[in-house]
Amino acid sequence: VSWDDDGVWLKNIVKIKRMRVLITGIGGFVGKHLANLLLMKDCEVYGISKDETKIKNVTVFIADMNNASEIDEVIKNVKPQVIYHLAAVSSVEDCRLDPDLAQKVNVEGTRILLSACLQNGIKPTTIITSTGHVYGVPKYIPLDEKHPVNPQSEYARSKLMQEKVALEFFKNHDFP
C-alpha cells in the first residue's frame, strides 16, 4: 500500500469511480481516510457514525447500527451502490469486557445493514472488514482463506460470526 503525505491510500484499493458509496463507521481512522480517497475518485460519499462526524463533502448520518429503522432510513435515502462496512466494536479488550455488545454490533449490526438493503430492493457490493484474529495462532504463514479458523477471543468470535452473516446473504440472496 502506498501513502501520500496526507496518509490517504493511493494504490491497491478497489477501483471505484463515480459511484454512490456508503461507509459505516466513517468516524474511525480508516473510514475518514477511505472517504477522502473515494472523494478523489469522484464518488458520492455517505457515512454512518454513532457520533457527530464532519468530513468535507460527505453526508454523515448519525445512526445506531442496531437500530433497524435508523439503518433502513439511511439505506432508503442513499441507495448505495457500494458499502464499506467498517462499523464495529474493534477493541479486543472492549469485546472481552462486553461480549454481548460485540455480538450485537459486529454480528447483528451486519445483519440489520444487509437486511435493510434487501428491504429496499438493492444489493450493493458490500465489503465486510474482518480480522486475522479469526484464525487464532497460525498453523502456517502467510495466512490464507484456506487456513482453519480458531478464534481465541470474543472479538475474533464476533468477527467470524459477522463473516458467516455476510456469507449467508451472499449465498441466500445473491449479494455481490
C-alpha positions, 0 to 999 in steps of 0.5 A: 500500500502506498501513502501520500503525505496526507496518509490517504491510500493511493494504490491497491484499493478497489477501483471505484469511480463515480459511484454512490458509496456508503461507509459505516463507521466513517468516524474511525481512522480508516473510514475518514481516510477511505472517504477522502480517497473515494472523494478523489475518485469522484464518488458520492460519499455517505457515512454512518457514525454513532457520533457527530462526524464532519468530513468535507463533502460527505453526508454523515448520518448519525445512526445506531447500527442496531437500530433497524429503522435508523439503518433502513432510513439511511439505506432508503435515502442513499441507495448505495451502490457500494458499502464499506462496512467498517462499523464495529466494536474493534477493541479486543479488550472492549469485546472481552469486557462486553461480549454481548455488545460485540455480538450485537454490533459486529454480528447483528449490526451486519445483519440489520445493514444487509437486511435493510438493503434487501428491504429496499430492493438493492444489493450493493457490493458490500465489503465486510472488514474482518480480522486475522484474529479469526484464525487464532495462532497460525498453523502456517504463514502467510495466512490464507482463506484456506487456513482453519479458523480458531478464534481465541477471543470474543472479538475474533468470535464476533468477527467470524460470526459477522463473516458467516452473516455476510456469507449467508446473504451472499449465498441466500440472496445473491449479494455481490 
